[in-house]
Amino acid sequence: MHQLDHFNATVAMRRRFRWLSALAIAALALSTSLAMAHTPAAGLPGKGIKVQALQSPIAEETFQTMLVDRALEQLGYAPQPIKEVDYPTAHIAIANGDATFLAAHWDPLHKDYFNNAGGDARLLRVGAYAGPAAQGYLIDKATADKYHITNISQLRDPALARLFDHDGDGKADLTGCNPGWGCEAMIEHHMDAYKLRPTVKHVQGSYAALIADTIGRYQRGESILYYTWTPYWVSGVLVPGKDVVWLQVPFSANPDKANTRLGDGSDYGFSVNTTRIVVNRAWADKNPAAVKLFEVMRLPIADINAQNERMRQGENTQADIARHTAGWIKYHQQLFDGWIAQARAAAQP
């Protein structure tokens, strides 16, 4: 099994709903957490300091962001309602001091956003909150097996590309990435590097709507070609190795010359990413407890996938996600308390 299949095996329910069993008592945990957050306490390093979290319009990032906010509350900070902005804008806003942190900075995918906003002089990139996060291109297994398709470069063949043509223009329709996410730039680069433009079309729009349509096509027995990433619920519905297969690329084509080849020799064209927390540099210098918290927090990919799947099933309101977050904390209380203890210790003179 390829390494990326191992990443996505977590999506296939290895730990899928283990911690979500705590949801039966999550309402109590949430109310207790909120009460603690508003109870004056001596020695809280962030007492009364407002923090503004940003996230992209990807709703599935709310869980990751909300968990950071809940931890900050235990240090006395006062999180404001999370605001949604695109990644480039988020980095600039944080660099300018208009917001405090972003909990879903993909490293190295978002490095240009980081550098363009001022880099290390104005931002601090902290920890290894979640990962490894994989990305790549997939097709349905039935088509892959029938036509022996293993590499995206094979779609230069017009006959093979037409298998994935849904609008009648003769080109394969690749369900792609929203502008402003970072992945769209890499896909566009691949289109040229692998000479795919004559036979493949990068279809962009609302990813949620496009991938829903892609899944519908698969369920009707049609051939599908799409981009996705982990952690995300898609690979729990279209399971790599069972329903779909990853396509390799002919060579690493990253503009920064990064090698995308994995240890087992496979190459899916994208660097494996780590999700880090990006925070305003000046704010970080004044808040060592928060920085330590950002350094030590770890959220397993399997848990993100499990929560995202609950959202896909309809539990997708802010109240639902708050309940999921409280349930996760309750199930991992000792770990969570350890983060808080380390953060408080970092604030001691």
Secondary structure, DSSP 8 states (H G I E B T S, - for coil): --HHHHHHHIIIIISTTTGGGGGGGHHHHHHHHHHHHTS--TT-TTTT-EE-EEE-S-GGGHHHHHHHHHHHHHTT-EE---EE--HHHHHHHHHTTS--EEEEEEETTTHHHHHHTTGGGTEEEEEEEEEEE-EEEEEEHHHHHHHT--BGGGGGSHHHHGGG-SSSSSSEEEE---TTSSHHHHHHHHHHHTT-TTTEEEE-S-HHHHHHHHHHHHHTT---EEEEESSSTHHHHS-BTTTEEEEB-SS---TT----B-TTS-B-SS--EEEEEEEEHHHHHH-HHHHHHHHH----HHHHHHHHHHHHTT--SHHHHHHHHHHHHHHTHHHHHHHHHHHHHHT--
